[in-house]
Amino acid sequence: MNPACTTIDHVFTVPLDHSAPDGEHIQVFAREVVDPARAGERLPWLLFLQGGPGGKSPRPSAGSPGWLDQALQTHRVLLLDQRGTGRSTPVTARAAARFTSPDQLAAYLGHFRADSIVADAELIRRELCQDEPWETLGQSYGGFLTLTYLSRAPEGLRACYVAGGLPGLTATADEVYARTYPRVRDRVLDFYARYPDDARRLRRIADLLTATEVRLPDGDRLTTHRLRTLGLALGMGDGFERLHWLLDESLDADGELTDTFLHQVRNLTGFTDNPLYAVLQETLYGQGTGPTGWAAARALDGFAEFDEEADPLLLTGEMIYPWMFREITGLRPFEGAAQLLAARTDWPPLYDPRRLAANRVPLAAIVYHDDMYVDAELSLRTAREVGATRVWVTNEWEHDGVTASGGRVLARLMDLAAGRA
């Protein structure tokens, strides 16, 4: 707990399917945070929309998240655990195993996309804020949610701030991953240029995994393709160093993988805390344009440099593959449902281009020029297509700039939206 904050926990009961309000209900948790010195004041609300999908909202502690102290100078903040995450009727491997069929689970999971999260937010806003509009800060996937919010309920919004998360409004999963692999390749090569020994170490580990059956602490086999998913970290500001120090302790004097390394790999690649990240990753791009159909896996076949036998060994990034649901303990209960979601063709649209073009809610967005996860060109295209949008393009930070900047990014976004910068 951050002693500089006063917090109040809220639990809301919402329909699983907002189009059937008399049907099944779930709970959504949110934590109100305010400066103790201003707790009695009538302050504007700032709703934080977490990145992901499948990530719970941050828990406030001293200096974390980096933007919070800035926000609390002027706002009352609501940290929302989006449905299925944290304390909001969580979707876990254990919960998934209770469903009697993949069809039932897939139907349930279909209610955990951006449209449902926005409907939750509107229900919460009306109950918590006396129906007054509020402001939003969307990090990464939170920016995707922001564009859905502006498409469906702009009357609930006073201003919106987006950090590294302007989506391509009509981009398909195939287009997204065709653009993503070259950026990931370049980032991995930059990592190897900084730490040449790590390229050799990763190849040595991959060769070991090919020659020997290695098990993680939970019994899962560590394969080369699971090893490569460690590249997910490289898009964050401290990602190079986190991966480097992980590899620094990967091999013992006999050339065997250390328990420390295996334990950390299990935690980093197991999806225990956030299975929805894997389950819903490609559904972000489903808008009635045909099945997403494991787009990341299909796109991978078009990049020979990502072959597991290629040298140097290229890591992967924010991609989800069918093998994960067979080989990772925390994802196995979702396998049948994930296959059904990948084949689904009737996803409702998440964005309304016509309504966004006429948008009047101030929208300020930072686009990270070298963002590994969200394509800058698609983001800038969207910025041109959405009314009342001001964009700041920079390479000063990586994808986590709103947190890593210690409040500077949020402060400038607020100035942009208000016309002060």
C-alpha positions in Angstrom: 0.0 0.0 0.0 1.2 3.5 -0.8 1.0 5.5 2.4 0.5 8.6 0.2 -2.8 7.3 -1.1 -6.3 6.8 0.3 -7.9 3.8 -1.3 -11.5 2.5 -1.3 -12.4 -0.9 -2.8 -15.5 -1.2 -4.9 -17.3 -4.3 -6.2 -19.9 -4.1 -9.0 -22.3 -6.7 -10.2 -22.6 -6.6 -14.0 -24.3 -8.8 -16.7 -22.0 -11.3 -18.3 -23.8 -10.4 -21.5 -24.9 -6.7 -21.5 -27.5 -7.5 -24.2 -29.1 -9.9 -21.8 -29.2 -8.0 -18.5 -31.4 -10.6 -16.8 -29.0 -13.5 -17.5 -25.8 -14.6 -15.8 -23.9 -11.9 -13.8 -20.3 -11.6 -12.8 -18.4 -9.2 -10.4 -16.1 -6.4 -11.4 -13.6 -5.0 -8.9 -12.2 -1.5 -9.0 -10.0 0.4 -6.5 -10.5 4.2 -5.9 -7.3 6.1 -5.2 -7.1 9.7 -4.0 -4.6 12.0 -2.4 -5.5 12.0 1.4 -5.2 15.7 1.5 -7.9 16.0 -1.2 -10.1 13.1 -0.2 -13.0 15.3 0.8 -12.9 17.3 -2.4 -15.1 16.9 -5.5 -12.4 15.9 -8.0 -12.7 14.8 -11.6 -12.4 11.0 -12.1 -9.6 9.4 -14.1 -10.3 5.8 -15.2 -7.2 3.7 -15.8 -7.5 1.2 -18.6 -4.8 -1.5 -18.2 -2.8 -3.0 -21.1 -3.1 -6.7 -22.0 -5.6 -8.1 -22.7 -5.9 -10.1 -19.5 -3.9 -7.8 -17.2 -5.2 -6.7 -13.9 -4.9 -3.1 -12.9 -1.7 -2.1 -11.0 -1.7 -2.2 -7.2 -0.5 1.2 -5.8 2.7 1.1 -3.9 5.5 3.7 -3.3 6.4 5.2 -6.6 4.3 2.7 -8.6 2.8 3.0 -11.1 4.9 5.8 -12.3 2.1 8.0 -13.5 -0.1 7.8 -10.4 1.4 10.6 -8.3 1.0 12.9 -11.3 -2.7 11.9 -11.7 -3.4 12.3 -8.0 -2.5 16.0 -8.1 -5.7 16.7 -10.0 -7.9 13.6 -10.1 -9.5 10.8 -8.2 -8.3 7.7 -9.9 -10.1 4.4 -10.5 -8.0 1.3 -11.0 -10.2 -1.1 -12.8 -9.6 -4.9 -12.8 -11.2 -5.5 -16.2 -13.6 -8.4 -16.3 -11.9 -11.8 -15.9 -8.7 -10.3 -14.2 -7.5 -9.8 -10.7 -10.5 -9.7 -8.3 -13.1 -9.4 -11.0 -14.6 -13.0 -11.3 -11.2 -14.2 -12.6 -10.8 -16.4 -15.6 -8.2 -18.9 -14.7 -7.2 -22.4 -15.7 -9.2 -23.8 -12.7 -12.3 -21.8 -13.7 -12.0 -22.9 -17.3 -11.8 -26.5 -16.3 -15.3 -26.3 -14.7 -16.9 -25.8 -18.1 -18.4 -29.0 -19.5 -17.5 -28.4 -23.1 -15.2 -26.2 -25.3 -18.3 -24.6 -26.9 -19.6 -23.4 -23.5 -16.2 -22.0 -22.6 -15.8 -20.3 -25.9 -19.2 -18.7 -25.7 -18.3 -17.4 -22.2 -15.0 -16.0 -23.3 -16.7 -14.2 -26.2 -18.0 -11.8 -23.6 -14.6 -10.6 -22.4 -13.6 -8.3 -25.3 -13.4 -4.5 -25.4 -17.1 -4.0 -26.1 -18.1 -5.8 -22.8 -15.3 -4.0 -20.8 -16.6 -0.6 -22.1 -20.2 -1.6 -21.1 -18.9 -2.4 -17.6 -17.1 0.9 -17.4 -20.3 2.8 -18.3 -22.3 0.9 -15.7 -19.7 1.7 -13.1 -19.5 5.4 -14.1 -23.2 5.9 -13.8 -23.2 4.3 -10.3 -20.0 5.9 -9.0 -19.9 9.3 -10.6 -23.5 10.4 -10.6 -23.5 9.9 -14.4 -20.9 12.7 -14.9 -18.4 12.0 -17.7 -14.9 11.0 -16.7 -11.4 11.0 -18.2 -9.5 7.8 -19.2 -5.8 6.8 -19.4 -5.3 3.9 -21.6 -2.0 2.0 -21.6 -1.4 -0.2 -24.7 -4.5 -2.4 -25.0 -6.1 0.3 -22.9 -5.9 2.5 -26.0 -7.8 -0.1 -27.9 -10.4 0.1 -25.2 -10.5 3.8 -25.5 -11.3 3.8 -29.2 -14.1 1.3 -28.5 -15.3 3.6 -25.7 -15.3 6.6 -28.1 -17.2 4.5 -30.7 -19.9 3.3 -28.3 -20.4 5.8 -25.5 -18.5 9.1 -26.1 -21.1 10.8 -23.8 -19.4 9.2 -20.9 -16.0 10.8 -21.6 -14.6 14.2 -20.9 -11.1 13.6 -22.3 -8.9 10.6 -23.2 -5.2 9.9 -22.9 -3.6 7.0 -24.7 -0.1 5.7 -24.2 1.2 3.4 -26.9 -2.2 2.0 -27.9 -3.8 3.5 -30.9 -5.0 0.5 -32.9 -5.5 0.2 -36.6 -9.3 0.7 -36.9 -9.6 -1.8 -39.8 -6.4 -3.7 -39.5 -6.8 -7.5 -39.6 -4.8 -9.9 -37.5 -2.9 -10.9 -40.6 -1.9 -7.3 -41.4 -0.8 -6.7 -37.7 1.5 -9.7 -37.6 2.9 -9.1 -41.0 4.1 -5.8 -39.6 5.1 -7.1 -36.2 7.7 -9.8 -37.1 10.1 -7.4 -38.8 10.0 -5.1 -35.7 10.6 -8.0 -33.4 13.5 -9.2 -35.6 15.1 -5.8 -35.5 14.7 -5.6 -31.7 16.3 -9.0 -31.1 19.2 -8.0 -33.3 19.6 -4.8 -31.3 19.7 -6.9 -28.2 22.4 -9.2 -29.6 24.4 -6.1 -30.7 24.4 -5.0 -27.1 25.0 -8.4 -25.6 26.8 -10.6 -28.2 27.4 -13.4 -25.7 23.7 -13.8 -25.1 23.2 -14.7 -28.8 25.7 -17.5 -28.4 24.2 -18.5 -25.0 20.6 -18.7 -26.4 21.8 -20.9 -29.3 23.6 -23.1 -26.8 20.4 -23.4 -24.7 18.3 -24.2 -27.8 20.8 -26.9 -28.8 20.6 -28.4 -25.3 16.8 -28.4 -25.5 16.9 -30.2 -28.8 19.2 -32.9 -27.6 17.8 -33.3 -24.1 14.3 -33.4 -22.5 14.3 -30.5 -20.0 11.4 -30.1 -17.6 10.2 -26.9 -15.9 9.3 -27.0 -12.2 5.6 -27.6 -13.1 6.4 -30.5 -15.3 6.0 -28.7 -18.6 8.7 -29.5 -21.2 10.9 -26.5 -22.1 11.2 -26.4 -25.8 13.0 -24.0 -28.1 9.8 -22.4 -29.2 8.8 -21.8 -25.6 12.3 -20.4 -24.9 11.9 -18.0 -27.8 8.8 -16.4 -26.2 11.2 -14.7 -23.7 11.6 -12.1 -26.4 8.3 -10.6 -25.3 10.2 -8.5 -22.7 12.3 -6.7 -25.3 9.8 -4.0 -26.1 9.9 -2.5 -22.6 12.4 0.1 -21.4 14.2 -2.3 -19.1 13.6 -5.4 -21.3 17.1 -5.8 -22.6 18.6 -5.9 -19.1 15.9 -8.1 -17.6 16.6 -10.7 -20.3 20.3 -10.3 -20.1 20.4 -11.0 -16.4 18.1 -13.9 -16.7 20.5 -15.5 -19.3 23.5 -14.5 -17.1 22.4 -17.2 -14.6 21.0 -19.7 -17.1 23.9 -22.3 -17.2 26.0 -23.8 -14.4 29.6 -24.9 -14.6 28.6 -28.2 -16.1 26.7 -26.6 -18.9 23.3 -27.6 -17.4 20.3 -25.2 -17.0 20.1 -23.9 -13.5 17.1 -24.2 -11.2 17.0 -20.4 -11.0 16.7 -20.1 -14.8 14.0 -22.8 -15.1 12.0 -21.3 -12.3 12.0 -17.9 -13.9 11.2 -19.2 -17.3 8.3 -21.1 -15.9 6.9 -17.9 -14.3 7.6 -15.7 -17.4 6.0 -18.1 -19.9 3.4 -19.9 -17.9 0.4 -17.5 -18.2 -0.7 -18.6 -14.7 -1.8 -15.0 -13.7 -3.1 -13.9 -17.1 -4.4 -16.7 -19.3 -6.7 -14.2 -21.0 -3.7 -12.6 -22.5 -3.1 -15.7 -24.6 -6.8 -16.7 -25.1 -7.9 -13.2 -26.3 -4.8 -11.9 -28.0 -5.9 -12.4 -31.6 -9.6 -11.7 -30.9 -8.6 -8.1 -30.6 -8.6 -7.9 -34.4 -11.8 -9.9 -35.0 -14.5 -7.6 -36.4 -16.6 -9.8 -38.7 -13.8 -9.9 -41.3 -13.3 -13.7 -41.3 -11.6 -15.8 -38.7 -8.3 -14.7 -37.1 -7.2 -18.3 -37.7 -3.9 -18.2 -35.7 -2.6 -15.3 -37.7 0.7 -15.1 -35.8 1.5 -18.7 -36.5 0.6 -18.4 -40.2 2.6 -15.2 -40.6 5.7 -16.9 -39.0 6.0 -19.2 -42.0 6.7 -16.2 -44.2 9.8 -15.2 -42.3 12.7 -17.7 -42.9 15.0 -15.8 -40.5 12.7 -17.0 -37.6 13.4 -20.7 -38.3 14.6 -22.4 -35.2 17.7 -23.6 -36.9 18.7 -20.2 -38.2 21.6 -18.4 -36.7 21.3 -16.2 -34.8 18.3 -17.7 -33.0 15.5 -15.1 -33.2 13.2 -14.7 -30.3 9.4 -14.0 -30.7 7.3 -11.3 -29.2 3.7 -10.6 -28.6 2.5 -13.6 -30.6 0.3 -16.5 -29.5 0.6 -19.9 -31.1 -1.6 -23.1 -31.1 1.2 -25.2 -29.4 0.9 -23.0 -26.3 -2.5 -24.5 -25.5 -1.2 -28.0 -25.8 2.1 -27.6 -24.0 1.6 -25.0 -21.2 -0.2 -26.2 -18.1 -2.0 -22.9 -17.4 -3.5 -22.9 -20.9 -4.4 -26.5 -21.5 -8.0 -26.1 -20.2 -8.6 -23.4 -22.9 -7.3 -25.4 -25.9 -10.7 -26.4 -27.4 -12.2 -23.0 -26.7 -9.2 -21.2 -28.2 -9.6 -23.3 -31.4 -13.2 -22.2 -31.6 -12.4 -18.6 -31.0 -9.7 -18.7 -33.8 -12.4 -20.0 -36.2 -15.1 -17.6 -35.2 -16.3 -15.4 -38.0 -19.2 -13.3 -36.5 -17.2 -11.0 -34.2 -19.1 -7.7 -33.8 -17.2 -4.6 -34.8 -15.2 -2.8 -32.0 -14.8 0.6 -33.7 -17.2 2.9 -35.5 -15.1 4.8 -38.1 -17.9 7.2 -38.9 -18.5 8.1 -35.2 -14.8 8.4 -34.6 -14.3 10.7 -37.5 -16.9 13.0 -35.9 -15.4 12.7 -32.4 -15.3 15.8 -30.3 -13.9 14.3 -27.1 -10.3 15.6 -26.7 -8.0 12.6 -27.4 -4.2 13.0 -26.7 -2.0 10.1 -27.6 1.7 9.3 -27.4 3.0 7.1 -30.2 6.4 5.5 -29.5 8.3 5.6 -32.8 10.1 2.3 -32.2 7.2 0.5 -30.4 7.8 -3.3 -30.8 4.2 -4.2 -30.0 1.9 -1.5 -31.6 2.7 -0.5 -35.1 3.4 3.3 -35.2 2.3 3.6 -38.8 -1.1 2.1 -38.0 -1.4 4.4 -35.0 -0.7 7.5 -37.0 -3.2 6.4 -39.6 -5.8 6.1 -36.8 -4.9 9.5 -35.4 -5.7 11.0 -38.8 -9.1 9.3 -38.9 -10.3 10.3 -35.4 -11.6 13.7 -34.7 -10.2 15.9 -31.9 -7.0 13.9 -31.7 -3.5 15.3 -30.9 -0.5 13.0 -31.2 3.0 13.2 -29.8 5.5 11.0 -31.6 8.8 10.2 -29.7 11.5 7.6 -29.4 12.5 8.8 -25.9 10.7 5.9 -24.3 9.7 2.3 -25.1 6.2 0.8 -24.8 6.1 1.4 -21.0 6.9 5.1 -21.2 3.8 6.3 -19.3 5.1 4.4 -16.3 8.8 4.7 -16.9 8.6 8.5 -17.3 7.5 9.0 -13.7 4.5 11.1 -14.7 6.0 13.2 -17.5 4.1 11.4 -20.2 0.8 11.7 -18.5 1.4 15.4 -17.7 2.1 16.2 -21.3 -0.9 14.2 -22.6 -3.1 16.2 -20.3 -1.6 19.4 -21.6 -2.1 18.3 -25.2 -5.8 17.4 -24.6 -6.4 20.7 -22.9 -4.6 22.7 -25.7 -1.8 23.8 -23.4 1.0 22.1 -25.5 
